[in-house]
Amino acid sequence: MKRYPQTGVSIAVFDGSGRVALVKRGKGHYRGLWSLPGGAQEWGETIEEAARRELEEETGLAAANLNHTGFIDPMLRGEDGSIDAHYLLAVFACTGFSETLCAGDDAADVNWVSRAEIAGLQTTPQLVEVIEKAARIIQATF
């Protein structure tokens, strides 16, 4: 049986004071790890629509502007080296948003986090690199 990567989104939301919104995953392969808000693209949904929906579901934030900043394709491997999960994620970034940050949907927790604070968290792979690239592209402070 052929398998294909699952498409999804990650969104870096910057608050203008050098912090980014992170969620603590409440389920799935990355459960318990801090990551950017995001999730799976649904059938019939554009990748930008998925980003807006996932951001609102996980954080309560509504993006005023979204900028596509690239793709990442994380693979999770089992102890024997086999691939347990493979994703193709479109990464978006924004600085404009409405509403108040609050954990929702499958997020166990959510918080505004500075670059220095990330070092003390258990995070998904490549999180800092993804955030830094997004910040450079949209010229956000981080």
C-alpha positions in Angstrom: 0.0 0.0 0.0 1.4 3.4 -1.0 1.4 6.1 1.6 1.7 9.8 1.2 2.6 12.7 3.5 -0.3 14.4 5.3 -0.6 18.1 4.4 -1.0 20.7 7.1 -0.1 24.1 8.3 2.0 25.9 11.0 1.4 29.5 11.9 4.0 31.8 13.6 2.1 34.7 15.2 4.2 37.5 16.5 2.8 40.0 19.1 5.1 42.9 18.2 7.1 42.8 21.5 9.5 39.9 20.5 7.2 37.0 21.4 5.5 34.3 19.4 2.4 32.3 20.2 3.1 28.6 21.0 0.8 25.8 21.8 1.5 22.7 23.9 0.2 19.8 21.8 -2.6 17.9 23.6 -2.7 14.9 21.2 -1.0 13.2 18.3 2.6 12.4 17.6 3.9 15.6 19.2 1.7 15.4 22.4 3.2 17.3 25.3 5.6 19.3 23.1 5.5 23.1 22.5 5.0 24.0 18.8 3.5 26.6 16.5 -0.3 26.4 16.2 -1.4 24.3 13.3 -2.7 21.1 12.1 -4.1 19.1 9.2 -5.6 20.5 6.0 -9.1 19.3 5.4 -10.6 18.1 2.2 -11.8 21.0 0.0 -9.9 23.6 2.1 -7.2 25.8 0.7 -3.9 25.8 2.7 -4.6 29.4 3.8 -8.1 28.5 4.9 -6.6 25.7 6.9 -4.1 28.0 8.5 -6.8 30.5 9.6 -9.1 27.7 10.9 -6.3 25.9 12.8 -5.0 29.2 14.4 -8.5 30.1 15.6 -9.3 26.6 16.8 -6.1 26.2 18.8 -5.5 29.8 20.1 -8.7 31.8 19.7 -6.7 34.3 17.5 -8.1 35.5 14.1 -5.3 36.4 11.7 -5.6 39.8 10.1 -2.8 39.0 7.6 -1.1 35.8 6.7 2.2 35.5 4.8 3.4 32.1 3.4 7.0 31.7 4.5 7.8 28.2 3.1 7.4 24.5 3.7 8.8 21.9 6.1 8.4 18.2 5.8 9.0 16.6 9.2 9.2 12.8 9.5 8.9 10.9 12.7 10.8 7.6 12.9 10.3 4.6 15.1 13.1 3.0 17.1 13.8 0.7 14.1 14.2 3.6 11.7 10.8 3.1 10.0 8.7 6.2 9.3 5.8 6.5 11.7 4.5 9.8 10.3 5.3 12.2 7.5 3.9 15.7 7.1 4.2 18.4 4.5 3.5 21.7 6.3 3.0 25.1 4.8 4.4 27.7 7.2 2.6 31.0 7.6 3.4 34.1 9.7 1.5 37.1 10.8 1.7 40.1 13.1 -1.9 41.3 12.8 -4.5 39.4 14.8 -7.7 40.0 16.8 -9.1 38.4 19.9 -7.2 37.1 23.0 -4.8 34.2 23.2 -6.5 31.2 24.8 -6.0 27.4 24.6 -8.7 25.6 22.6 -9.3 22.5 20.5 -6.4 20.0 20.9 -4.0 22.5 22.6 -3.1 21.5 26.2 -1.8 25.0 26.8 -0.9 28.2 24.9 1.4 31.1 25.7 3.3 34.0 24.3 7.0 33.0 24.4 10.2 35.0 23.8 13.3 33.5 22.0 15.1 33.1 25.4 12.2 31.3 27.0 12.0 28.6 24.2 15.3 27.1 25.4 13.6 25.9 28.6 10.7 24.2 26.8 10.4 20.7 25.2 9.6 21.6 21.6 9.0 20.0 18.2 12.0 19.6 16.0 13.4 22.7 14.2 10.9 25.0 16.0 13.4 27.8 16.5 14.7 27.7 12.9 11.1 27.8 11.5 10.2 30.8 13.8 13.4 32.7 12.9 12.9 32.2 9.2 9.3 33.3 9.4 10.3 36.4 11.5 13.0 37.3 8.9 10.6 37.0 6.0 7.9 39.2 7.5 10.5 41.4 9.3 9.0 40.7 12.8 10.9 41.1 16.0 11.9 37.9 17.6 
